Amino acid sequence: MLYENNKKYLIVSGDSFTDKNMRSAAYPDMDTSWPKWPELLGKKLNMEVINLAYSGSGNEYIFSTLQDCVMDIPKERIGLVVAAWSQAQRRDFQTGYKNGTRSWGQERVDSCGDLIYFTRRSLRYFLAFQHMCERYNLPYFQTQMIDLYKDYIDGLAPTEREVVIEGKDLFKDGMTYPGDKKRDEEELIQLILSYENKIDTSKFIGWPITRTLGGWPVNRGVIGWSVEQEAPYVIDEHDNHPNAAGQELIAEYFYDWLG
């Protein structure tokens, strides 16, 4: 039961960088059961953790699962809510039932819309998440765990599984960006800037989320900007998901940021 003790709850949602059950797509037999940052942070804060993150998820899943959970729990029992956002181009959807509840599915790239729409959609989720937490006076923060749109606009690379197991080339076998990169990058910058006076940037770690404006995602700003910097904190050069030390590093950073 969720209410079995007197601790407050740390509620988190995200994708594979946050998923407590994350498995390496490159190394499916690897034991990746090390504690993930929400569980580590919850221990530091003496909070019970509700980790809703699921590998491959996009921002609709992240917002929706946080909203559903917040609506179901007495607000006085909530100690902190964290949105660990993912890539804009991902698509989430619900279909069918699993274990009595509606199950979620994901697509790596949404087949409907373009990057401007995908990014605006994510910004709407960011603002809606903020408004929900403010409405119920809940402590919260949000952050971009991986780049919101950079990987997609640069030409989405093959997955770790495709490279390691299927033998695809990291550079030659990537997707080609379907739009006008220069024009769209300029529009994306203006779009993000238009949210500058809407988002509470003091509670958005890494804002303004794009490197062009000096922002950063956690996998770069906390773990490392180069292969050499990130090496001690990720699985390896083929799988840049945080290893045990990387998860500790993220949890410590968030704990220090919370003050």
N, C-alpha and C positions, 0 to 999 in steps of 0.2 A: 504494500500500500504506500502511496505517496506521502501520507501524513503520519507515519509511524513514530516520529520523534519530534523534538522541539526545535530542530535546526531550521534555518531558512534555506531557501532553494536558490541555487545558481542554475539558471536555465540558459542553455547554449544550443545554437544550431549552426551548421556549416556543411562543408563537403569533406573530402578525404583528409585534409590537413587537420580536421577536428574530430572525425569519426573514431569513436573508441574501438570499433571493430574493423578498422582499415586493414585491407590486405594489399600487398604489393602486386600490381598487375604484371610487373617485370619478373618477379620472383614469387610465384604463387605458393611455394612450399616454405617460404621464410616465416619464422615466428615473429609476428609484429604485435605481440600482445603487451608491449611496454605501455605504461600509463600515458595517456594523452593529456594535453594541456588543460582541458576543462576539469578532469579529475584531479590533476596536480594543483590547479588554482583553487578548486573547491576545498582541498585539504588545507591549503594555506589560509583560506578565509573561514574555515570551520563551517562550511555550507554543504548541504546535501546536493549532489549534482544530478541534473536531468540533462543528459547529453542527447540531443535529437539529430545530430549531424549524420549525414549519409554520403558515402563516396559517390562522386559524379554529379551531385546535386547542383542545381542552379539557384538563383535568388528567389524565385517564386516558392520553391520548396522551403528555403530557409525562413522567409518571412511567414509563410503559412503555418509551418509547424510551431514557430515561436508564438504566433497569435493564438493558435488553437490551445497551446499549453497555458499561456497566460490567462486566457478566458476560463480555463477549467480549475484554476488554483486560487484559493483565497489570497487576495492581494497582499495581506499582511504577512503571508508566509514566504513571499518572494524577496530574496535579498539582493539579487543582481540578475540582469538579463543581458546576454551578449549575442549580437549578430555578427558572425564571421563570414563575410560575403565572398561569393565566388565569381566566376566569369559571366559576363553579360549575355553571351550568345547561347548559353545552355538553355534547354527547354525542359520544364517539369510538367508532368500531367498525372492525373489519377485515373485508374481504371481497375475495376474488379476489387475483390476482397482477399485479404491474407490474414489469417488468424483472427477473423471477425472484424477487421478494420479495413478501411479503404487503403489500397496500396498505391505507392508512387512509382512512376517510371521516369526515365530521363533520356534525353537525346543530347549528344555532344554539341550539336549545332542545330538551332531552331530553323526549320525549313520555311518558316513564314516571317517576313519582315527583313529589316536590314540592321546594320550595326548602330545607326543613330537611334532607331526604335529600341533595340535591345538595351542600349545604355540608358535611354530615357526611362524605360521600364524599370531598370534597376534603381535609378535615382528616385523614382516614385516609391519603390519599396523602402529605400533608406529613410525617406521622409515619413512614410506611413508607420514604420517601426518607431521612429522618434516620437511621433504624435501619440502612438499607443502607450508608450512608456510614460510620457508626460501626462497623459490623461489619467493614468492610475498612480501617478507619483512614484514610479518604480525606478530604482537606481539602474543605470544601463550604460553600456558603451557599444559602439559598433566599429568595425574595421574591415579592410579589404585584405583577405588572407593571401590571395594571389591576384595578379593583375586583372583589372576589370575587362579591358578590351585589347591590351597590347598584343597578346599572343595571337589573337584572331586577326587583327589588322596587319600584323607582320607576316601572316601566313601560318595557319595553325599546323604545328608539327605533328608527326605521327605519335601515337600514344607510346608509353613505356613498353607495353606488351608488344605492340607492332614492331618496335625497334629491336628489343631483346629476343623475343620468341619468334616473330615472323620475319625478321631480317630486313625490315625496311630501313632506308637511309633517313637519318634525322633531318637532313636538309633537302635532298632531292625529292623525297616522297611527301613533302608537306602540302597542305592545301593552298591554293592561290586565293588571295583576298578578292572577293567579287565586286568591290566598289572602287571608287577613286580615292586612293589612300591619302594623298595630300589634302584634297578638298575635305574629306570626311574627318581627318585628324583636326583640322581647323574648326570644323563645326562641333566636334566633340569637346574641344577645349572651351568653346563658348557655352556649350550646354552645361558643362560642369560648373563654370563660373556663374551661370545663372542661378545655381543652387547655393551659392556661397552665403547669401543672406537668408536662406531657408533652413539649411542644415545647421544644427548646433555643432560647430566644428570642434569645440572644446571636448566633445564626447565622441569624436570620430577619429580614432588613431590612424595616422597616415594621411589624413585629408590634406590636400585635395585629390588624392587617389591616383592622379596621373603624374608620371615622372617629369613631364614637360613643365608642369606647374610647381614642381618641388615636392610632390606627394610620393607615397610609396605603399606597396603592399607588404604584409608581414614577412612573406617568404624572402623579400629583399631587405627591407629596412631593419629587420630583426635578425634574420638568419645569415644574410650575407649577399653582397652585390656581385661577387665573383665566384668562380668554381673553387678557388683556393680558400676563400673566406667561408663558404658554406660547407666545405668538405667534412669537417668534424661533426656537423649537425644534420646531415641528410644520409639517406640509405647508401647511395653511391652516385657516380656520374650519370647513370642511366635512370635512376629513380630519385628525384629530389624531394620526396616526402620526408618530413622530419623523422629522424631516428629518435632513440630514447633521449639522447643529449639535446637534440633539437626541440623536442617537446618540453623538456625542462627549461630550456632557454626562453621559449615563448611564454610559458607560465610565469617565469620569474619576471620577464619584461612587463607583462600585464599586471602582475602584483605590485611591482614598483610604480607603475603608472597610476594605479589606483591610490597609491600613497598610504 
